Amino acid sequence: MCSLSEHCLQEMSEKMNKWGIPKEAQENILKKLKEEKYIDEERFCRFFVHDKFLYNKWGKMKIAKELRCKRISPHIIEKQLEQIDADEYSNVLKELLKTKKKSIKGKNEYEINGKLIRFALGKGFDMETIRLCINTDEYESMDS
């Protein structure tokens, strides 16, 4: 299982609990998996950040939250989130906003922007990045 896809310690522990493997055996299995590099928290985190950003278009806040739920070290999370290129991060958000704006109805630009902000926050982007993307000339010239 661990050779087919990346897993973290938390995921494997949960799976072994479901399978009814005793705690002592779980500890030995997890230790062996770590020693033989079948489980590597940093590698897992790197792939998780890459995939959730690139394919799911999640922002850093949502990615970090999910990784904390998987009990990944904050140091590892921060290190991997720093690997996301700032320009690419903004471009992904701009594209999301541009696409979403086409499907949003509102009485005025203020109401539309409020809906776009809530959407972007839900995707895990921070308010500073959202404001920068909404206030850019490129965004303002988007077709409604």
C-alpha positions as CSV (number, residue, x, y, z in Angstrom):
1,M,0.0,0.0,0.0
2,C,2.7,2.5,1.0
3,S,4.7,1.7,-2.2
4,L,1.8,2.6,-4.4
5,S,1.0,6.0,-3.0
6,E,2.1,8.5,-0.3
7,H,0.7,8.0,3.2
8,C,1.4,9.7,6.5
9,L,1.7,8.0,9.9
10,Q,-1.7,9.2,10.9
11,E,-3.4,7.6,7.9
12,M,-1.6,4.3,8.3
13,S,-2.4,4.3,12.0
14,E,-6.1,4.8,11.3
15,K,-6.1,2.0,8.7
16,M,-4.4,-0.4,11.1
17,N,-7.0,0.5,13.8
18,K,-9.8,-0.3,11.4
19,W,-8.1,-3.6,10.6
20,G,-7.9,-4.4,14.3
21,I,-4.2,-4.6,14.6
22,P,-3.0,-4.4,18.2
23,K,-1.3,-1.1,19.2
24,E,2.1,-2.8,19.9
25,A,2.1,-4.4,16.5
26,Q,1.1,-1.0,14.9
27,E,4.1,0.7,16.5
28,N,6.5,-1.9,15.2
29,I,4.9,-1.8,11.7
30,L,5.1,2.0,11.6
31,K,8.7,2.0,12.8
32,K,9.7,-0.4,10.1
33,L,7.8,1.6,7.4
34,K,9.6,4.8,8.5
35,E,13.0,3.1,8.6
36,E,12.6,1.7,5.1
37,K,11.3,5.0,3.8
38,Y,7.9,3.7,2.9
39,I,6.5,6.5,5.0
40,D,8.2,9.9,5.0
41,E,6.2,12.8,6.5
42,E,8.1,15.4,4.6
43,R,7.8,13.6,1.2
44,F,4.1,13.1,1.9
45,C,3.6,16.8,2.8
46,R,5.5,17.8,-0.4
47,F,3.2,15.8,-2.6
48,F,0.1,16.7,-0.7
49,V,0.8,20.4,-1.0
50,H,1.7,20.1,-4.7
51,D,-1.4,18.1,-5.6
52,K,-4.0,20.1,-3.6
53,F,-2.6,23.3,-4.9
54,L,-2.2,22.3,-8.6
55,Y,-5.3,20.0,-9.0
56,N,-7.8,21.1,-6.4
57,K,-6.8,24.8,-6.5
58,W,-6.7,25.0,-2.7
59,G,-5.1,28.0,-0.9
60,K,-2.4,27.6,1.7
61,M,-4.7,28.0,4.7
62,K,-6.9,25.0,3.6
63,I,-3.8,22.9,2.8
64,A,-2.2,23.7,6.1
65,K,-5.5,22.9,8.0
66,E,-5.8,19.5,6.3
67,L,-2.1,18.7,7.0
68,R,-2.6,19.6,10.7
69,C,-5.5,17.2,10.8
70,K,-3.1,14.5,9.6
71,R,-0.7,15.5,12.5
72,I,2.1,16.7,10.2
73,S,4.7,18.8,12.0
74,P,4.1,22.6,11.6
75,H,7.7,23.0,10.7
76,I,7.3,20.5,7.7
77,I,4.0,22.2,6.7
78,E,5.5,25.7,6.6
79,K,8.6,24.5,4.7
80,Q,6.5,22.9,2.0
81,L,4.0,25.8,1.7
82,E,7.0,28.1,1.1
83,Q,7.8,26.1,-2.0
84,I,4.6,27.4,-3.7
85,D,5.7,30.2,-6.1
86,A,4.0,33.5,-5.2
87,D,3.2,34.5,-8.8
88,E,1.8,31.1,-9.5
89,Y,-0.3,31.3,-6.3
90,S,-1.8,34.6,-7.3
91,N,-2.4,33.4,-10.9
92,V,-4.3,30.4,-9.7
93,L,-6.5,32.6,-7.5
94,K,-7.1,35.1,-10.3
95,E,-8.2,32.3,-12.6
96,L,-10.5,30.9,-10.0
97,L,-12.0,34.3,-9.4
98,K,-12.4,35.0,-13.1
99,T,-14.2,31.7,-13.6
100,K,-16.4,32.1,-10.6
101,K,-17.3,35.7,-11.5
102,K,-19.0,34.5,-14.6
103,S,-21.5,32.5,-12.6
104,I,-22.2,35.0,-9.8
105,K,-25.2,37.3,-9.8
106,G,-25.2,40.5,-7.8
107,K,-26.9,43.9,-7.6
108,N,-23.5,45.7,-7.9
109,E,-19.8,45.2,-7.9
110,Y,-19.6,45.4,-4.1
111,E,-22.0,42.4,-3.7
112,I,-20.2,40.4,-6.4
113,N,-16.9,41.0,-4.8
114,G,-18.3,40.0,-1.4
115,K,-19.4,36.7,-2.9
116,L,-16.0,36.2,-4.6
117,I,-14.2,36.9,-1.3
118,R,-16.3,34.3,0.5
119,F,-15.6,31.8,-2.3
120,A,-11.8,32.4,-2.2
121,L,-11.8,32.2,1.6
122,G,-13.6,28.8,1.3
123,K,-10.9,27.6,-1.0
124,G,-8.3,28.5,1.6
125,F,-6.8,31.7,0.3
126,D,-5.8,34.4,2.7
127,M,-7.5,37.8,2.7
128,E,-4.4,39.7,1.7
129,T,-3.9,37.6,-1.5
130,I,-7.6,37.8,-2.3
131,R,-7.6,41.6,-2.0
132,L,-4.5,41.9,-4.2
133,C,-6.1,39.7,-6.8
134,I,-9.5,41.5,-6.8
135,N,-7.8,44.9,-6.9
136,T,-5.5,44.3,-9.8
137,D,-6.2,45.9,-13.1
138,E,-6.1,42.5,-14.7
139,Y,-9.0,41.3,-12.5
140,E,-11.0,44.6,-13.0
141,S,-10.9,44.1,-16.8
142,M,-12.4,40.6,-16.5
143,D,-15.6,40.0,-18.4
144,S,-18.7,39.6,-16.2
